[in-house]
Amino acid sequence: MKKVAVEKGLKDLEQYLSKEGYSVKEFEMNSTENSSFYDQFDAVVITGGSVNVMGYEDTMTKTPQIIADGLTAEEIKSQIDSKAVK
């Protein structure tokens, strides 16, 4: 089972991924300040509203960070399936 972190505010996506068999945890963007947060998950999905605000895109991790803005739940699931490294 893939473990996915979903930023708060993406409740519909969280429910969709849970129904698809993923282990999903909601998080707030301020909890992603270090790479140890990312290491717990196969993928991290963010809203896109906080991209580049605090430089989080520079976090060094192998865990893919997917920006949900403009994507359907199905497109996000496809990205998780193709990018997840664990």
Gaussian input, Z-matrix of N, CA and C with variables (Angstrom, degrees):
# hf/3-21g

backbone

0 1
 N
 C     1     B1
 C     2     B2     1     A1
 N     3     B3     2     A2     1     D1
 C     4     B4     3     A3     2     D2
 C     5     B5     4     A4     3     D3
 N     6     B6     5     A5     4     D4
 C     7     B7     6     A6     5     D5
 C     8     B8     7     A7     6     D6
 N     9     B9     8     A8     7     D7
 C    10    B10     9     A9     8     D8
 C    11    B11    10    A10     9     D9
 N    12    B12    11    A11    10    D10
 C    13    B13    12    A12    11    D11
 C    14    B14    13    A13    12    D12
 N    15    B15    14    A14    13    D13
 C    16    B16    15    A15    14    D14
 C    17    B17    16    A16    15    D15
 N    18    B18    17    A17    16    D16
 C    19    B19    18    A18    17    D17
 C    20    B20    19    A19    18    D18
 N    21    B21    20    A20    19    D19
 C    22    B22    21    A21    20    D20
 C    23    B23    22    A22    21    D21
 N    24    B24    23    A23    22    D22
 C    25    B25    24    A24    23    D23
 C    26    B26    25    A25    24    D24
 N    27    B27    26    A26    25    D25
 C    28    B28    27    A27    26    D26
 C    29    B29    28    A28    27    D27
 N    30    B30    29    A29    28    D28
 C    31    B31    30    A30    29    D29
 C    32    B32    31    A31    30    D30
 N    33    B33    32    A32    31    D31
 C    34    B34    33    A33    32    D32
 C    35    B35    34    A34    33    D33
 N    36    B36    35    A35    34    D34
 C    37    B37    36    A36    35    D35
 C    38    B38    37    A37    36    D36
 N    39    B39    38    A38    37    D37
 C    40    B40    39    A39    38    D38
 C    41    B41    40    A40    39    D39
 N    42    B42    41    A41    40    D40
 C    43    B43    42    A42    41    D41
 C    44    B44    43    A43    42    D42
 N    45    B45    44    A44    43    D43
 C    46    B46    45    A45    44    D44
 C    47    B47    46    A46    45    D45
 N    48    B48    47    A47    46    D46
 C    49    B49    48    A48    47    D47
 C    50    B50    49    A49    48    D48
 N    51    B51    50    A50    49    D49
 C    52    B52    51    A51    50    D50
 C    53    B53    52    A52    51    D51
 N    54    B54    53    A53    52    D52
 C    55    B55    54    A54    53    D53
 C    56    B56    55    A55    54    D54
 N    57    B57    56    A56    55    D55
 C    58    B58    57    A57    56    D56
 C    59    B59    58    A58    57    D57
 N    60    B60    59    A59    58    D58
 C    61    B61    60    A60    59    D59
 C    62    B62    61    A61    60    D60
 N    63    B63    62    A62    61    D61
 C    64    B64    63    A63    62    D62
 C    65    B65    64    A64    63    D63
 N    66    B66    65    A65    64    D64
 C    67    B67    66    A66    65    D65
 C    68    B68    67    A67    66    D66
 N    69    B69    68    A68    67    D67
 C    70    B70    69    A69    68    D68
 C    71    B71    70    A70    69    D69
 N    72    B72    71    A71    70    D70
 C    73    B73    72    A72    71    D71
 C    74    B74    73    A73    72    D72
 N    75    B75    74    A74    73    D73
 C    76    B76    75    A75    74    D74
 C    77    B77    76    A76    75    D75
 N    78    B78    77    A77    76    D76
 C    79    B79    78    A78    77    D77
 C    80    B80    79    A79    78    D78
 N    81    B81    80    A80    79    D79
 C    82    B82    81    A81    80    D80
 C    83    B83    82    A82    81    D81
 N    84    B84    83    A83    82    D82
 C    85    B85    84    A84    83    D83
 C    86    B86    85    A85    84    D84
 N    87    B87    86    A86    85    D85
 C    88    B88    87    A87    86    D86
 C    89    B89    88    A88    87    D87
 N    90    B90    89    A89    88    D88
 C    91    B91    90    A90    89    D89
 C    92    B92    91    A91    90    D90
 N    93    B93    92    A92    91    D91
 C    94    B94    93    A93    92    D92
 C    95    B95    94    A94    93    D93
 N    96    B96    95    A95    94    D94
 C    97    B97    96    A96    95    D95
 C    98    B98    97    A97    96    D96
 N    99    B99    98    A98    97    D97
 C   100   B100    99    A99    98    D98
 C   101   B101   100   A100    99    D99
 N   102   B102   101   A101   100   D100
 C   103   B103   102   A102   101   D101
 C   104   B104   103   A103   102   D102
 N   105   B105   104   A104   103   D103
 C   106   B106   105   A105   104   D104
 C   107   B107   106   A106   105   D105
 N   108   B108   107   A107   106   D106
 C   109   B109   108   A108   107   D107
 C   110   B110   109   A109   108   D108
 N   111   B111   110   A110   109   D109
 C   112   B112   111   A111   110   D110
 C   113   B113   112   A112   111   D111
 N   114   B114   113   A113   112   D112
 C   115   B115   114   A114   113   D113
 C   116   B116   115   A115   114   D114
 N   117   B117   116   A116   115   D115
 C   118   B118   117   A117   116   D116
 C   119   B119   118   A118   117   D117
 N   120   B120   119   A119   118   D118
 C   121   B121   120   A120   119   D119
 C   122   B122   121   A121   120   D120
 N   123   B123   122   A122   121   D121
 C   124   B124   123   A123   122   D122
 C   125   B125   124   A124   123   D123
 N   126   B126   125   A125   124   D124
 C   127   B127   126   A126   125   D125
 C   128   B128   127   A127   126   D126
 N   129   B129   128   A128   127   D127
 C   130   B130   129   A129   128   D128
 C   131   B131   130   A130   129   D129
 N   132   B132   131   A131   130   D130
 C   133   B133   132   A132   131   D131
 C   134   B134   133   A133   132   D132
 N   135   B135   134   A134   133   D133
 C   136   B136   135   A135   134   D134
 C   137   B137   136   A136   135   D135
 N   138   B138   137   A137   136   D136
 C   139   B139   138   A138   137   D137
 C   140   B140   139   A139   138   D138
 N   141   B141   140   A140   139   D139
 C   142   B142   141   A141   140   D140
 C   143   B143   142   A142   141   D141
 N   144   B144   143   A143   142   D142
 C   145   B145   144   A144   143   D143
 C   146   B146   145   A145   144   D144
 N   147   B147   146   A146   145   D145
 C   148   B148   147   A147   146   D146
 C   149   B149   148   A148   147   D147
 N   150   B150   149   A149   148   D148
 C   151   B151   150   A150   149   D149
 C   152   B152   151   A151   150   D150
 N   153   B153   152   A152   151   D151
 C   154   B154   153   A153   152   D152
 C   155   B155   154   A154   153   D153
 N   156   B156   155   A155   154   D154
 C   157   B157   156   A156   155   D155
 C   158   B158   157   A157   156   D156
 N   159   B159   158   A158   157   D157
 C   160   B160   159   A159   158   D158
 C   161   B161   160   A160   159   D159
 N   162   B162   161   A161   160   D160
 C   163   B163   162   A162   161   D161
 C   164   B164   163   A163   162   D162
 N   165   B165   164   A164   163   D163
 C   166   B166   165   A165   164   D164
 C   167   B167   166   A166   165   D165
 N   168   B168   167   A167   166   D166
 C   169   B169   168   A168   167   D167
 C   170   B170   169   A169   168   D168
 N   171   B171   170   A170   169   D169
 C   172   B172   171   A171   170   D170
 C   173   B173   172   A172   171   D171
 N   174   B174   173   A173   172   D172
 C   175   B175   174   A174   173   D173
 C   176   B176   175   A175   174   D174
 N   177   B177   176   A176   175   D175
 C   178   B178   177   A177   176   D176
 C   179   B179   178   A178   177   D177
 N   180   B180   179   A179   178   D178
 C   181   B181   180   A180   179   D179
 C   182   B182   181   A181   180   D180
 N   183   B183   182   A182   181   D181
 C   184   B184   183   A183   182   D182
 C   185   B185   184   A184   183   D183
 N   186   B186   185   A185   184   D184
 C   187   B187   186   A186   185   D185
 C   188   B188   187   A187   186   D186
 N   189   B189   188   A188   187   D187
 C   190   B190   189   A189   188   D188
 C   191   B191   190   A190   189   D189
 N   192   B192   191   A191   190   D190
 C   193   B193   192   A192   191   D191
 C   194   B194   193   A193   192   D192
 N   195   B195   194   A194   193   D193
 C   196   B196   195   A195   194   D194
 C   197   B197   196   A196   195   D195
 N   198   B198   197   A197   196   D196
 C   199   B199   198   A198   197   D197
 C   200   B200   199   A199   198   D198
 N   201   B201   200   A200   199   D199
 C   202   B202   201   A201   200   D200
 C   203   B203   202   A202   201   D201
 N   204   B204   203   A203   202   D202
 C   205   B205   204   A204   203   D203
 C   206   B206   205   A205   204   D204
 N   207   B207   206   A206   205   D205
 C   208   B208   207   A207   206   D206
 C   209   B209   208   A208   207   D207
 N   210   B210   209   A209   208   D208
 C   211   B211   210   A210   209   D209
 C   212   B212   211   A211   210   D210
 N   213   B213   212   A212   211   D211
 C   214   B214   213   A213   212   D212
 C   215   B215   214   A214   213   D213
 N   216   B216   215   A215   214   D214
 C   217   B217   216   A216   215   D215
 C   218   B218   217   A217   216   D216
 N   219   B219   218   A218   217   D217
 C   220   B220   219   A219   218   D218
 C   221   B221   220   A220   219   D219
 N   222   B222   221   A221   220   D220
 C   223   B223   222   A222   221   D221
 C   224   B224   223   A223   222   D222
 N   225   B225   224   A224   223   D223
 C   226   B226   225   A225   224   D224
 C   227   B227   226   A226   225   D225
 N   228   B228   227   A227   226   D226
 C   229   B229   228   A228   227   D227
 C   230   B230   229   A229   228   D228
 N   231   B231   230   A230   229   D229
 C   232   B232   231   A231   230   D230
 C   233   B233   232   A232   231   D231
 N   234   B234   233   A233   232   D232
 C   235   B235   234   A234   233   D233
 C   236   B236   235   A235   234   D234
 N   237   B237   236   A236   235   D235
 C   238   B238   237   A237   236   D236
 C   239   B239   238   A238   237   D237
 N   240   B240   239   A239   238   D238
 C   241   B241   240   A240   239   D239
 C   242   B242   241   A241   240   D240
 N   243   B243   242   A242   241   D241
 C   244   B244   243   A243   242   D242
 C   245   B245   244   A244   243   D243
 N   246   B246   245   A245   244   D244
 C   247   B247   246   A246   245   D245
 C   248   B248   247   A247   246   D246
 N   249   B249   248   A248   247   D247
 C   250   B250   249   A249   248   D248
 C   251   B251   250   A250   249   D249
 N   252   B252   251   A251   250   D250
 C   253   B253   252   A252   251   D251
 C   254   B254   253   A253   252   D252
 N   255   B255   254   A254   253   D253
 C   256   B256   255   A255   254   D254
 C   257   B257   256   A256   255   D255

   B1=1.4607
   B2=1.5294
   B3=1.3231
   B4=1.4597
   B5=1.5185
   B6=1.3330
   B7=1.4601
   B8=1.5193
   B9=1.3401
   B10=1.4604
   B11=1.5214
   B12=1.3326
   B13=1.4603
   B14=1.5250
   B15=1.3206
   B16=1.4611
   B17=1.5235
   B18=1.3270
   B19=1.4620
   B20=1.5208
   B21=1.3300
   B22=1.4638
   B23=1.5201
   B24=1.3295
   B25=1.4574
   B26=1.5226
   B27=1.3253
   B28=1.4654
   B29=1.5331
   B30=1.3371
   B31=1.4639
   B32=1.5313
   B33=1.3442
   B34=1.4640
   B35=1.5237
   B36=1.3225
   B37=1.4642
   B38=1.5219
   B39=1.3069
   B40=1.4633
   B41=1.5326
   B42=1.3260
   B43=1.4667
   B44=1.5275
   B45=1.3332
   B46=1.4637
   B47=1.5308
   B48=1.3286
   B49=1.4588
   B50=1.5276
   B51=1.3258
   B52=1.4651
   B53=1.5267
   B54=1.3267
   B55=1.4726
   B56=1.5263
   B57=1.3310
   B58=1.4665
   B59=1.5331
   B60=1.3313
   B61=1.4470
   B62=1.5194
   B63=1.3191
   B64=1.4624
   B65=1.5234
   B66=1.3171
   B67=1.4537
   B68=1.5286
   B69=1.3360
   B70=1.4601
   B71=1.5231
   B72=1.3398
   B73=1.4655
   B74=1.5215
   B75=1.3253
   B76=1.4627
   B77=1.5324
   B78=1.3335
   B79=1.4597
   B80=1.5215
   B81=1.3288
   B82=1.4615
   B83=1.5132
   B84=1.3170
   B85=1.4566
   B86=1.5251
   B87=1.3177
   B88=1.4636
   B89=1.5298
   B90=1.3280
   B91=1.4695
   B92=1.5257
   B93=1.3377
   B94=1.4665
   B95=1.5168
   B96=1.3090
   B97=1.4575
   B98=1.5233
   B99=1.3109
   B100=1.4595
   B101=1.5201
   B102=1.3109
   B103=1.4611
   B104=1.5253
   B105=1.3258
   B106=1.4656
   B107=1.5291
   B108=1.3333
   B109=1.4641
   B110=1.5236
   B111=1.3186
   B112=1.4600
   B113=1.5206
   B114=1.3164
   B115=1.4598
   B116=1.5267
   B117=1.3162
   B118=1.4604
   B119=1.5221
   B120=1.3541
   B121=1.4560
   B122=1.5254
   B123=1.3324
   B124=1.4600
   B125=1.5241
   B126=1.3292
   B127=1.4629
   B128=1.5229
   B129=1.3377
   B130=1.4577
   B131=1.5238
   B132=1.3395
   B133=1.4605
   B134=1.5193
   B135=1.3435
   B136=1.4601
   B137=1.5264
   B138=1.3268
   B139=1.4610
   B140=1.5163
   B141=1.3018
   B142=1.4581
   B143=1.5089
   B144=1.3143
   B145=1.4526
   B146=1.5180
   B147=1.3260
   B148=1.4546
   B149=1.5266
   B150=1.3135
   B151=1.4623
   B152=1.5216
   B153=1.3028
   B154=1.4620
   B155=1.5314
   B156=1.3017
   B157=1.4607
   B158=1.5225
   B159=1.3226
   B160=1.4565
   B161=1.5201
   B162=1.3092
   B163=1.4562
   B164=1.5108
   B165=1.3270
   B166=1.4545
   B167=1.5236
   B168=1.3317
   B169=1.4466
   B170=1.5220
   B171=1.3143
   B172=1.4484
   B173=1.5287
   B174=1.3221
   B175=1.4500
   B176=1.5256
   B177=1.3204
   B178=1.4571
   B179=1.5254
   B180=1.3166
   B181=1.4541
   B182=1.5235
   B183=1.3083
   B184=1.4619
   B185=1.5176
   B186=1.3166
   B187=1.4612
   B188=1.5217
   B189=1.3434
   B190=1.4650
   B191=1.5248
   B192=1.3219
   B193=1.4561
   B194=1.5265
   B195=1.3251
   B196=1.4594
   B197=1.5216
   B198=1.3266
   B199=1.4625
   B200=1.5266
   B201=1.3261
   B202=1.4522
   B203=1.5312
   B204=1.3140
   B205=1.4591
   B206=1.5287
   B207=1.3330
   B208=1.4613
   B209=1.5153
   B210=1.3370
   B211=1.4567
   B212=1.5242
   B213=1.3310
   B214=1.4626
   B215=1.5206
   B216=1.3176
   B217=1.4589
   B218=1.5272
   B219=1.3214
   B220=1.4568
   B221=1.5299
   B222=1.3324
   B223=1.4680
   B224=1.5288
   B225=1.3126
   B226=1.4621
   B227=1.5304
   B228=1.3296
   B229=1.4675
   B230=1.5221
   B231=1.3136
   B232=1.4619
   B233=1.5255
   B234=1.3360
   B235=1.4647
   B236=1.5221
   B237=1.3229
   B238=1.4663
   B239=1.5296
   B240=1.3205
   B241=1.4626
   B242=1.5303
   B243=1.3262
   B244=1.4691
   B245=1.5320
   B246=1.3274
   B247=1.4703
   B248=1.5208
   B249=1.3100
   B250=1.4658
   B251=1.5205
   B252=1.3209
   B253=1.4547
   B254=1.5214
   B255=1.2983
   B256=1.4782
   B257=1.5031
   A1=108.31
   A2=116.37
   A3=120.72
   A4=109.99
   A5=114.82
   A6=121.38
   A7=108.43
   A8=115.38
   A9=121.22
   A10=109.39
   A11=116.19
   A12=121.84
   A13=107.43
   A14=116.75
   A15=122.68
   A16=108.44
   A17=115.87
   A18=119.98
   A19=111.41
   A20=115.06
   A21=121.59
   A22=108.84
   A23=116.04
   A24=121.26
   A25=112.24
   A26=116.21
   A27=121.32
   A28=109.90
   A29=115.57
   A30=122.18
   A31=112.19
   A32=117.82
   A33=120.11
   A34=111.16
   A35=116.38
   A36=120.64
   A37=110.28
   A38=116.25
   A39=121.17
   A40=110.38
   A41=116.72
   A42=121.08
   A43=111.39
   A44=116.81
   A45=121.30
   A46=110.32
   A47=117.27
   A48=120.43
   A49=111.31
   A50=117.11
   A51=120.42
   A52=110.46
   A53=116.67
   A54=121.01
   A55=111.60
   A56=116.50
   A57=121.64
   A58=112.17
   A59=117.37
   A60=121.29
   A61=116.46
   A62=117.88
   A63=121.54
   A64=109.66
   A65=115.91
   A66=121.77
   A67=105.70
   A68=117.22
   A69=121.27
   A70=110.53
   A71=115.00
   A72=120.46
   A73=108.79
   A74=115.93
   A75=121.08
   A76=108.59
   A77=116.49
   A78=120.53
   A79=109.95
   A80=115.31
   A81=121.41
   A82=107.42
   A83=117.21
   A84=122.13
   A85=112.99
   A86=118.94
   A87=120.03
   A88=112.94
   A89=118.35
   A90=120.48
   A91=112.15
   A92=117.69
   A93=121.23
   A94=112.51
   A95=117.02
   A96=120.70
   A97=114.35
   A98=118.68
   A99=118.89
   A100=110.84
   A101=115.34
   A102=119.71
   A103=112.98
   A104=119.01
   A105=119.63
   A106=110.96
   A107=117.47
   A108=120.14
   A109=109.18
   A110=117.03
   A111=122.19
   A112=112.08
   A113=117.06
   A114=121.47
   A115=113.42
   A116=117.78
   A117=122.19
   A118=112.82
   A119=117.08
   A120=121.20
   A121=112.62
   A122=114.92
   A123=121.65
   A124=110.90
   A125=116.83
   A126=122.34
   A127=108.68
   A128=115.43
   A129=122.25
   A130=107.29
   A131=116.59
   A132=121.64
   A133=108.62
   A134=115.93
   A135=120.98
   A136=109.21
   A137=115.96
   A138=120.53
   A139=111.74
   A140=116.67
   A141=121.22
   A142=111.62
   A143=117.26
   A144=121.22
   A145=114.00
   A146=116.91
   A147=119.93
   A148=112.52
   A149=117.62
   A150=121.00
   A151=109.81
   A152=114.99
   A153=123.87
   A154=114.03
   A155=118.54
   A156=119.95
   A157=110.22
   A158=115.84
   A159=120.59
   A160=112.48
   A161=118.18
   A162=120.61
   A163=114.00
   A164=118.56
   A165=121.21
   A166=112.81
   A167=117.00
   A168=118.31
   A169=111.60
   A170=117.75
   A171=122.02
   A172=112.97
   A173=117.45
   A174=120.21
   A175=109.55
   A176=115.85
   A177=120.93
   A178=109.74
   A179=116.04
   A180=121.24
   A181=108.72
   A182=115.67
   A183=120.84
   A184=111.19
   A185=116.61
   A186=121.32
   A187=110.00
   A188=117.46
   A189=119.16
   A190=112.53
   A191=114.82
   A192=122.46
   A193=105.96
   A194=116.69
   A195=122.27
   A196=108.95
   A197=115.97
   A198=121.40
   A199=107.96
   A200=116.61
   A201=122.39
   A202=113.72
   A203=117.65
   A204=121.78
   A205=111.58
   A206=116.86
   A207=122.42
   A208=114.85
   A209=118.51
   A210=121.61
   A211=110.85
   A212=116.03
   A213=120.68
   A214=108.51
   A215=115.93
   A216=120.66
   A217=110.43
   A218=117.15
   A219=121.68
   A220=111.33
   A221=117.23
   A222=120.88
   A223=111.14
   A224=116.49
   A225=120.64
   A226=109.83
   A227=116.89
   A228=120.71
   A229=110.41
   A230=117.35
   A231=121.54
   A232=111.15
   A233=116.51
   A234=120.08
   A235=111.38
   A236=116.65
   A237=119.93
   A238=109.57
   A239=116.25
   A240=120.83
   A241=112.15
   A242=116.96
   A243=119.02
   A244=113.00
   A245=117.67
   A246=120.63
   A247=114.76
   A248=118.02
   A249=120.26
   A250=110.29
   A251=116.23
   A252=121.86
   A253=113.69
   A254=118.52
   A255=120.36
   A256=110.92
   D1=127.04
   D2=178.66
   D3=-77.84
   D4=139.15
   D5=178.13
   D6=-101.98
   D7=124.49
   D8=-175.87
   D9=-127.56
   D10=133.43
   D11=173.37
   D12=-97.35
   D13=132.58
   D14=-178.47
   D15=-123.58
   D16=125.49
   D17=-178.19
   D18=-62.26
   D19=143.06
   D20=177.61
   D21=-53.96
   D22=135.11
   D23=-178.63
   D24=109.17
   D25=-4.85
   D26=179.35
   D27=-115.29
   D28=47.79
   D29=-174.08
   D30=-59.35
   D31=-41.88
   D32=179.74
   D33=-61.84
   D34=-40.95
   D35=177.84
   D36=-65.64
   D37=-42.52
   D38=178.47
   D39=-57.16
   D40=-45.90
   D41=179.52
   D42=-65.90
   D43=-41.29
   D44=179.92
   D45=-61.74
   D46=-48.43
   D47=-177.98
   D48=-65.25
   D49=-36.17
   D50=176.82
   D51=-62.23
   D52=-43.36
   D53=178.21
   D54=-64.25
   D55=-28.22
   D56=-179.95
   D57=-83.70
   D58=0.54
   D59=174.57
   D60=98.06
   D61=12.00
   D62=178.28
   D63=-88.84
   D64=150.99
   D65=169.87
   D66=-88.29
   D67=116.19
   D68=-171.69
   D69=-118.19
   D70=134.69
   D71=175.98
   D72=-126.69
   D73=129.61
   D74=176.19
   D75=-80.75
   D76=143.30
   D77=178.13
   D78=-142.37
   D79=162.70
   D80=173.41
   D81=-103.76
   D82=144.99
   D83=-172.35
   D84=-54.37
   D85=-31.89
   D86=-178.64
   D87=-68.71
   D88=-9.10
   D89=178.07
   D90=-87.23
   D91=2.12
   D92=-176.99
   D93=-104.42
   D94=27.31
   D95=-173.71
   D96=-70.30
   D97=-16.03
   D98=178.14
   D99=-140.40
   D100=162.75
   D101=-174.05
   D102=-68.36
   D103=-19.12
   D104=179.04
   D105=-63.22
   D106=-28.28
   D107=174.92
   D108=-62.40
   D109=-49.37
   D110=-177.41
   D111=-62.95
   D112=-35.22
   D113=-175.68
   D114=-62.78
   D115=-15.09
   D116=179.38
   D117=-79.19
   D118=-12.52
   D119=-169.70
   D120=-127.22
   D121=159.21
   D122=174.07
   D123=-82.91
   D124=-25.17
   D125=177.35
   D126=-160.14
   D127=153.85
   D128=177.21
   D129=-126.18
   D130=126.60
   D131=-179.67
   D132=-109.78
   D133=125.47
   D134=179.77
   D135=-116.89
   D136=159.88
   D137=-178.32
   D138=-69.28
   D139=-33.34
   D140=-175.67
   D141=103.48
   D142=-15.86
   D143=-179.76
   D144=-68.79
   D145=-23.68
   D146=-177.08
   D147=-109.10
   D148=10.55
   D149=-179.87
   D150=-64.23
   D151=129.72
   D152=176.32
   D153=71.13
   D154=1.40
   D155=178.83
   D156=-68.73
   D157=-44.47
   D158=-178.03
   D159=-116.47
   D160=9.10
   D161=179.34
   D162=78.94
   D163=21.13
   D164=-177.69
   D165=-66.16
   D166=-21.55
   D167=-179.44
   D168=-67.51
   D169=-12.49
   D170=179.78
   D171=-88.50
   D172=-1.73
   D173=-179.15
   D174=-61.20
   D175=129.79
   D176=-178.35
   D177=-85.05
   D178=110.55
   D179=179.29
   D180=-159.75
   D181=156.03
   D182=175.64
   D183=-88.86
   D184=-11.06
   D185=-178.96
   D186=-74.29
   D187=124.00
   D188=-179.56
   D189=-67.15
   D190=140.34
   D191=175.36
   D192=-110.12
   D193=119.00
   D194=-176.30
   D195=-108.08
   D196=128.58
   D197=178.65
   D198=-90.97
   D199=118.13
   D200=-173.49
   D201=-76.52
   D202=-19.39
   D203=-174.92
   D204=-54.68
   D205=119.40
   D206=176.80
   D207=85.20
   D208=1.02
   D209=-179.06
   D210=-108.66
   D211=148.61
   D212=173.54
   D213=-81.62
   D214=165.60
   D215=177.31
   D216=-59.88
   D217=-38.55
   D218=179.35
   D219=-65.00
   D220=-39.85
   D221=177.97
   D222=-66.28
   D223=-38.69
   D224=178.05
   D225=-65.67
   D226=-44.26
   D227=177.53
   D228=-58.85
   D229=-42.43
   D230=178.57
   D231=-61.30
   D232=-42.17
   D233=177.97
   D234=-65.41
   D235=-40.58
   D236=177.73
   D237=-60.27
   D238=-46.89
   D239=-178.28
   D240=-63.57
   D241=-35.08
   D242=-176.75
   D243=-87.42
   D244=-23.44
   D245=-175.12
   D246=-102.33
   D247=-23.83
   D248=-175.34
   D249=-60.13
   D250=131.42
   D251=-173.34
   D252=-100.58
   D253=-10.94
   D254=-176.29
   D255=-91.77

